[in-house]
Amino acid sequence: MIEVKDLVFEYPTARALDGVSFKVEKGAIAALVGPNGAGKTTLLRNIAALEKPFSGTAIVDGLDVRNNPRAVHKKLGFLQDFFGLYDDLSVEQCLTYAAMANGLHGSAVHKAVEETLGWIDLKDHRKKLSKQLSRGMRQRLAVGQAIAHRPSVLLLDEPASGLDPDARRDLSTLLRHLQSTGITLIVSSHILAELEDYSTEMIIMEDGKVKSQRGVSETEGPNAFAIELAEPNGDLGKWLKKQKGITVLQADDNRALVSIEGDASARARLLKDLIGAGFAVTSISETKRSLADTYFDEVSSDKSKGGKP
């Protein structure tokens, strides 16, 4: 659905994208993460055919963004961090304008507006002016404008910025619904916990390059368990690494994250052996490694290898 290969983009004083390559399959929600200045927004603008790359290719639903920018715009919706709404237009009018501006005509406009109002849960506010809406409702309306023409790809740059917890939950629900309709999404955000609610994969950027790409399921690992200690013990990690059938994912003096081969009896034996070895174990519980864990593991790994601090 989206394929980027060796993409390079340069501003007058800096190279913002340096050989970026990745693929996002149809129906995925890719979380695009990285520090400020990593190139995330520039990448989204290149995919959206709003910037022309210096070299390389970006393909959206079979269309090259350099050769077919107008055709790409019809296939794609893009919500930038600082989005715009016409304050003196109603919700319904904003959606109608967006649908017509992106090529819909006649009865197709009415159908798209009605469907979009349902998707963004603003049917009861259709006659309200956009300036009368809450921050969360304005954000949903902005997403509605981006999808009013029924794109196959949706790009979102910091969509949850400034939203309260309820509005973020509503946004997550909306994005999962859009995915269920077959839309492919790339979402850039600094709120890793929020991305975890709906993302199927994660793309990590740093210094204009893709550092890694992996499925969200890969962040868990099979049979991952957290071992908690009541009292710190610096030998925990070393001891665990010597045990058969145990893979240490993380360890410090108070806690370890491990993969355990076998069933519940294997966990029972490990608990017994830990206590027998003098470790004050309070629990061994199944856990899931978060996107934040995976992201900071990548950053820490880079630093340990002599990368940028």
Phi, psi and omega in degrees: 000311175235124178227120179245131183223120175052041184284129178233133176221134183233134166271168182305330185245359184200153174267113184274326177234129188233081178072044182285131178219135173187167176230144172233121183282161180302135177083003179274159168240106183264124175275121179258111187233159180156166182291166174303137180086004181287339180110011185296309181295320178299319178299314180298320180292328176289318178296325181280004180060033174260344172231149179257118182296152178291320177201172183088180183226151170225121182249126178241113179050044176087358183250133177281125185293335180282323185268337185225054185301318182293320178294323177297319181301328179286335181271349195228145170244143183222121176248110181278165181304313178258086184273160181241141173231148174279109188300328185263012171257147176285169177305312181298319180291322177300316181290322178297315179300314182297318180295315182290322180296337181256020167102000177278150182220157171057225184296336179296329179293310181301316180298315181295319180296314181296317180293318181294321177303321178291318181297319183267005175057048179234021180300322181285354182240018188299331183266355179288144173289148183299330180290347180269356184275156173289169180301316180295320178293321178298322179295317179296322177296320179297319175297319178302318177298324182288339183246004185299331181268011177061060178286160175268346181228138178230127178249129182233126181251109181052056185291338183263006182300124177082003182272148175280170184304319179296317180293325177294321178297317179298320180295318179299317178298317180297315182294322176296323178294317179299320177299321182294339178274358178103001178286138176264131186237143164238124185238118176265130181199154173265353183266088187295323180297323179292317179299327182295337182294332188222351186285146175257342177205165183229133175245119181259125178249147176204130177054042176077010180233156173275116181281320177196161174218132180206156175288151180298324180298336180286346180282345183276309188080148182289139175049053180273131183225143177260129176254121181251138178249144176283331180232136181297144179212113184293349181268001187302307183297316181298317181295316182296323182295341180272353185273136180290135177082008181243128173246121182274118178269320178208151176199140168221196185288340186247341189206149176221147174245122187226158169255131185243121175284136178109186184259203183298329180294327177294322177292323179296318179296320180296317179299315179298316181292323178298314180295319179296332180274000175096010178275132181276078185280129175261333180192153166233109187232143177294141185217170177233127178285132185278168173300323180297317178302312182295318181299311183288334172299317179297315180296316180296321180297320180295318181294320182293337179267007177094018178285189182293139178287000000 
